[in-house]
Amino acid sequence: QVQLVESGGGLVQAGGSLKLSCAASGSTFSINRMGWYRQAPGKQRELVASINSRGSTNYADSVKGRFTISRGNANNTVYLQMNSLKPEDTAVYYCHADRYRNYVLIDYWGRGTQVTVSS
């Protein structure tokens, strides 16, 4: 099992910055990919950014050039630096991780942290 705990959300004005952190515990040695998803009211959850165990990253088009994802040295933390925030970035941000167990990819989710960007 893997447990994920997010921190760093809050209220910020448009153009400001926030940094989200996610700490993983449990069977972290076998984590493959970690990332961040977000869900705004009335919308589906969407991928924001992800990073795999080799450091390859993937970003949603809407955040490219503004957000940066990174992993800690111990491979059990992931960060999301968010700059130039816009009101449309307002959402609950969820940490995600996946790992293989008996050749089956299993997903894990944090409880989410609220990010609110005021105009």
C-alpha positions, 0 to 999 in steps of 0.5 A: 500500500501507498499513502499520499498526503498533500500540503501547500494549497491555499488562496493566492492572487492571480499572478502569484505562486504556490508550491504543493508537496506530496509525501508518500509512505508505505511501499514507496520503493516500487512507485513508478510514476507520481503526479498531480491531478486537479478537479474544478467544480462541475468538471472532470478530474484532469492531469496537471503534471506527472513524472516517472521514476526516470525523471521524464515529465508530462504537463497539461498544455494549460500549465506548460511554462508556468508549472514545474513538477519535481521529485525528491531524492528519496523518491517518496516526495513530489512537488508542484511549483505553480507560477503565474497562477490564473483564476482558472487554476482554481481546483482541488489538487490531488496527488497521484502515484502508481506502482506495479504489483504482480504485473498489475498497475495500481493507482493511489490518491491523496485526499486533495488540497484546495488551491484558490486563485482570486482575480 
